[in-house]
Amino acid sequence: MSINDTDWKTRKWEIIQKRLGYNDEEMKKFQENPRNEDILSKVPAIVNKTFIVEVADSQGCNSQHKVGDKFHFDSAGNLLTKLCPTRICIYALSAIMPQIFTAKEFLYAGIDPNEMRFKRAACFDVGVECEGWGRIVMEIRVVDRKKA
């Protein structure tokens, strides 16, 4: 999204209604929830953030994820596929979801998400040592999109 703060403040409801496909009744209900106003007020400050999830450890990964592989997400939590490996394990994505959610919540609360205490997650495979196949560990960080 490329909208300046002033435009966003005056047009946010119109933009959201169009983006989410709400009819007028649904939009009225959406606007009545004060949480939505609070979240939308933060959009100009966080829209240019990128969540980078980097593989920190990899042993026996069937999807061939290696240390240093990176998965990029926008500030809404959408996977930026053009910046990612061509193959991405669904179990890796599901494992990192709580960290992405927490990073978004930190941004909404005005807290630096890089201060999160538990930044790492692992796929659910326990690895060959415990009778599984392999395992990867991933760590999240948040950067300005221009630095991603």
Number of C-alpha atoms within 10 A of each C-alpha: 7 8 13 9 15 10 9 17 14 10 12 18 17 11 12 14 17 12 9 10 11 14 10 10 9 13 17 13 10 17 14 11 10 9 11 11 14 12 13 15 16 15 20 16 12 18 16 15 20 24 29 24 26 19 22 18 16 19 16 15 16 10 12 16 22 17 15 13 17 20 22 24 21 18 23 15 15 12 17 13 13 9 13 16 14 7 10 14 14 10 13 22 18 13 18 20 13 15 22 26 13 15 25 22 14 16 20 19 13 12 13 13 23 16 12 15 7 12 19 19 22 21 20 15 16 14 17 12 8 9 9 12 14 20 20 25 22 26 18 24 19 24 15 13 17 8 8 12
